[in-house]
């Protein structure tokens, strides 16, 4: 979920109709071809590894936790087989405790390579997706997105009926492949099977905003807030209402977003939006 500052930035982008959120579909399809692509086998040559992302992540946690993690990592380097799997599972818990999804993604990826289980590949995809979402380093975001696609594809291969894996793969293809419509097709498949699926509806809603199909975005985000209301979804719902001139609905949704977020920075932005809509 976006934090308050990120929501405000997205808000400005939506209002100005200038950034990724409202980029035409052709812009997504014509992204630089070096961006993530499905069905690639380039993971081994990536500039990012568990070791490199671990060192980056350690810089933002306290020294005691960093030392604990380093100690386990040292044992992992020497371990093999089941012992290595157990140590990696301990390591992923440590990173989960400090809410660092990027190292978790690489650990689950390694676990899945050692023991190719559906659960490991799914968790790798989820962690990579969490890592690239709102990632400021665009090069890292592209690589994490590619890793997410690969992990979700492996998960779908192991369980073709998993809506979670299909949702993740669909979302990752939309944001990080040269064929976003393949991702949209997967997400539509998910909502056909599960009309109230929050993640699939949210991603489809964002894609609708990006393609300026605000009426479709409204239906998607109405479903999301009905099942799992959050400040971000109400904000996107309000923005979509505003874009098609439904001022009263937009004000009501903005107020809900403000109420749930309970954050001064976002509240100030929403107050300005409501004031403008009330004129």
N, C-alpha and C positions, 0 to 999 in steps of 0.2 A: 504494500500500500504506500502511496506517496505521502511524504511528510508535508507539513504546512507550506514550507518555502517552495517545495516542488510543485504543489498544487497551484500556488500563486503564479509561478512561472508558466505552468501549463495554461492557466487562465489567461494570462497576457497573450500567449501564443494563439489561443483560440480566438480571443477578441480581435487580434490583429490579422488573423487568418494567414499566418506567415510561416509556421514551422512544420515539423514532422507530423504533428497531430492532424493538420489539415492539408498535408501534402497530397496532391492528386495521385490517383492510383498509379498512373504512368511513372510518377517519380519513384514509387516503391519498386516497380518492376525494373527501372533503369538504374538502380543503385550500382555503385562501383562493384565490378564483378569480383573484386577481392573479398567482398563481404561473405558471410556465412553461406554455404551451399549445402543442401541435403545430399546424402549419398556420397560423401567424401571420406577419404581415409587418411587425412592429413594430421590427425591428432598428435601423432608421435613427433612431428616436426614443428609443433607450435612453440612459440617463444615463451609460453606460459606453462609452468609445471607446478606440481604440488609444492615443491621446495620454494619456488620463486614467489608464489602467491602467499605461502605461509609466512615468509619473511616480511612481506608487505603487511599482512594482517597483524603480525605480532607487534608492529609499531604502534598500534592503537589499543593495545590491551596492557594490563599492568604486568610488571616484571615477574611476579610470582607465577601467574598463569602462563606467561610466555615460557618460563623455565620448565614448568610441568609439561607443556606441549613439546618443547625441544627434547626433553628426556624420553618421552614416548617415541618421538620421531627417530631418535638414535637407536632405540630397540627395534623399530620397524625395519631399519636399514639392514640389520643383521638377521632378521627373522625370515622364516620360510613357511610355506604351507598354512596349516590351520593356526599356528602361532601368529603368523603375520596377519591373518584375517582378524583374529581376536584383538590384536594391538591396533589395527586400523579402525576397528569398531569403537575401541576406547578413544582413539584420537578424534573420530568424528563427533563423539559426544562432547568432548572438550570444546571443539569449535562451535557446536550447537549452543553450548552454555553461554558463549560470549556473542552469539548471534552473528557469526561470520560465515555466510553461505558459500563463498567462493572456495575456500579450502575444503569445505564439505563436499562440494561438487567433484573435486579432483580425487578425494578419498573414496567416495562412492564409485567413481569411475574405475579406480584401481581395484576396489573390491569386486566390481562386476567383471573385470578382466580376469581376476583370480578365480572367481566363482560366479559364473554368468547367471545370476538370478534376476527375475523380473523386478523384485523389490529394489535391488541395488541400482539397476538402470533407471527405474522411475525416480528414485531419490536423487540420483545424479542429475537427471534432467531438471527436477524441481529446484535443486540447489543452484545449478548453473543459471536457470531462468531467474531466480531471485537475485543472483549476482549481477546479471546484465541489466536488470530493470533499474532504471535511474542511475546507471553507471556513467560517471562523467568522462572517463577515459574511453573514447570511442573505439580505439584499437582493441582494448581489452574487452569491451562490450561485444564487438563483432566476434571475437574468438570464443567468448563464453556462450554467445548465441549459437555458434556453430557446434560447440560441444553439447549444448542442450539438444539441438536437433538430432545429433548422432545418438545421444543417450535415449531420447524418447523413441527414436526409430527402433533401437534394440528392444526397448520395453514393449512396443507394439508387436514386434516379431514374436516375442515370447507370450504375449497375451493380446490377441487381436480384438478382444471384447472389452478391454479396459478403457472406460471413458476418461479416466484421469490421464492416461498416457496419450490418448488421442487429443484431448484438450490441450495438454502441454505441447505436443508436437504441432498442433494447429497454430497455437499462439506463437511458437518459436519460428515457424515458417512464415507467418505474417510479418514478423518484425525483422527476420534475418535471412531471408532467402530471395532468390530472383524469381520466385513463383508464389507470391502471397496468396493467389487465388486457390492454390492447393491447400493452404492452411485454412482458408475460409470454408472450403468444401468439408474439411474434417470437422471444423467447429459446427457447421450446420448439421452434420451427421450426429454430432453429440447432442445438440439441442432437440433434434428429432426424437432421439432415444430418451432424453431427459430434458424436457422443456424448461425446467427450473434450474438448470445447471448454472451456477453463479459465474464461474470462471469463463465458461464458453460464452455466455451472454455478455459479460463485461468486455471480453476481447472483441466480439462482434460489434458491440456498441461503440467502442473506440474506433474500430475500422470504419463504421458508418459516419462518425464525426469527421474522420480523416478524409472521407470521400464526400463530405458535405451532404450526406443523406440523413438529415437531422430527425426526420419523422421516424426512421428506422431506429436511430440511436435512442430516441425516447422510449420506444417499446422495449428495447433491450434493457435499458437502465431502470425502467419501471419494474421489470421482472427482478432485477438484481436487488433493488431496495425493498421489494416485497419479501424476498427470502432472507437477505442478509444486508440490512441497511448500514451504510458507512458514509463518512463525510465525502470521500472521493466520488462515490457513485452518485450521490445527491448533487454534487457540484457539476458533474458531467451532464446529469439530467437537467439541471437548471440552465446550463449553457445551451443545451439543445433546444429547450423551450424558448430561450431568449432569441436564438437564431431564426426561429420561425414566427416570432412576434407574439408568443403566448406569455405576455408579461406577468400576469397574476400567477400563473403556474411556475414561471421562472422564479419569482420572488419567494413563493412558498418552498420551492426546492432549495434555493439558496439559504433560506432561514433554517431548514433542516440540516444542511451541511454545516452551517455555523454552529448550531446547537450541539451536534455530535462532535465536531472537532474541538470546540471550546478552546480555541487558540486565538490570541489577540491579533497576530499577523494576518491570519486568514479572515478573521472577523472584520478587520478594517477594510480589506479588499471587498468582501461581500457587502458590507455596508455601502460602499461607493457604488457597487453594481445595483443594489436595491434602490438607492437614491436616484440613480439615473433612470431606472425602469419605472419609478413612481411619478416621473414628471409628465 
